Amino acid sequence: MTGNGWLAGFIDADGSFKIRTTELNKNIDTGQIIIKKRIACSLSLEQIKEKNSVSYLPLMSCIATVLGATVKISIHNNIEYFMATATSMLQIKKLYIT
């Protein structure tokens, strides 16, 4: 995203990219192994739900809207986080097309 250095910094600090590969699948009806090679990519941004009485929900909602995603609540070690995840190529491409 040209001109959005703040977003690059935000992703660097609170984001993660994930790549998942799937090589084999089993047909439930026949039991036959079907070879399928897939690669799935995703980007997740997490921000603590409340920090110093400041809510990051408006910022996370804005980012999620631009990506075409939604904001969900994630809990780690009894701490709630806002989480926005881009999972489709259309969503991920918005990071560098805009």
C-alpha positions in Angstrom: 0.0 0.0 0.0 1.8 3.1 -1.2 1.9 5.9 1.4 0.7 3.6 4.2 3.9 3.1 6.1 1.9 3.0 9.4 0.1 -0.1 8.1 3.4 -1.8 7.3 4.6 -1.0 10.8 1.4 -2.2 12.3 1.6 -5.5 10.5 5.3 -5.9 11.5 4.4 -5.4 15.1 1.1 -7.1 15.5 0.6 -9.2 12.4 1.5 -12.6 11.1 1.6 -14.3 7.8 0.7 -18.0 7.6 1.3 -20.5 4.8 -0.4 -23.9 5.0 0.2 -26.7 2.6 -2.0 -29.7 2.0 -0.6 -32.6 0.0 -3.0 -35.5 0.5 -6.8 -35.9 0.8 -8.8 -39.0 1.4 -12.2 -39.6 -0.3 -14.6 -40.4 2.6 -16.9 -42.6 0.4 -14.3 -44.7 -1.4 -11.4 -44.5 1.0 -9.2 -43.6 -2.0 -6.3 -41.3 -1.5 -6.5 -38.3 -3.8 -3.4 -36.3 -4.3 -4.1 -32.6 -4.0 -1.5 -30.1 -3.6 -2.7 -26.8 -2.1 -1.1 -23.7 -0.6 -3.2 -21.5 1.5 -2.0 -18.1 2.7 -3.4 -15.8 5.4 -2.6 -12.6 7.2 -3.8 -12.0 10.8 -3.6 -8.8 12.8 -4.2 -8.9 16.5 -4.5 -6.0 19.0 -5.2 -6.2 22.7 -8.9 -5.5 23.3 -8.3 -2.7 25.9 -5.0 -1.0 26.5 -4.9 2.0 28.8 -8.6 2.5 28.4 -8.2 2.9 24.6 -10.2 0.7 22.3 -8.6 -0.4 19.1 -11.9 -1.7 17.7 -12.5 1.3 15.4 -9.0 0.9 13.9 -9.3 -2.9 13.6 -12.8 -2.5 12.0 -11.4 0.0 9.5 -8.6 -2.3 8.5 -10.9 -5.3 8.3 -13.4 -3.4 6.2 -10.7 -2.5 3.7 -9.6 -6.1 3.5 -13.1 -7.4 3.3 -12.7 -9.3 6.6 -14.4 -9.1 10.0 -13.1 -8.5 13.4 -13.3 -11.3 15.9 -12.3 -11.7 19.5 -9.4 -14.0 20.3 -8.4 -15.1 23.8 -4.8 -16.0 24.8 -3.8 -16.4 28.4 -7.1 -14.9 29.6 -6.4 -11.7 27.6 -8.9 -10.7 24.9 -7.6 -9.5 21.5 -9.3 -8.0 18.4 -8.3 -10.1 15.4 -8.8 -9.4 11.7 -7.8 -12.2 9.3 -7.5 -12.1 5.5 -7.7 -15.6 4.1 -8.6 -15.2 0.4 -6.2 -14.1 -2.4 -8.7 -11.3 -3.1 -8.3 -10.0 0.5 -4.6 -10.4 0.6 -4.1 -8.7 -2.8 -5.8 -5.6 -1.3 -2.6 -5.0 0.7 -0.5 -4.2 -2.3 -3.1 -3.1 -4.9 -4.4 -0.1 -2.9 
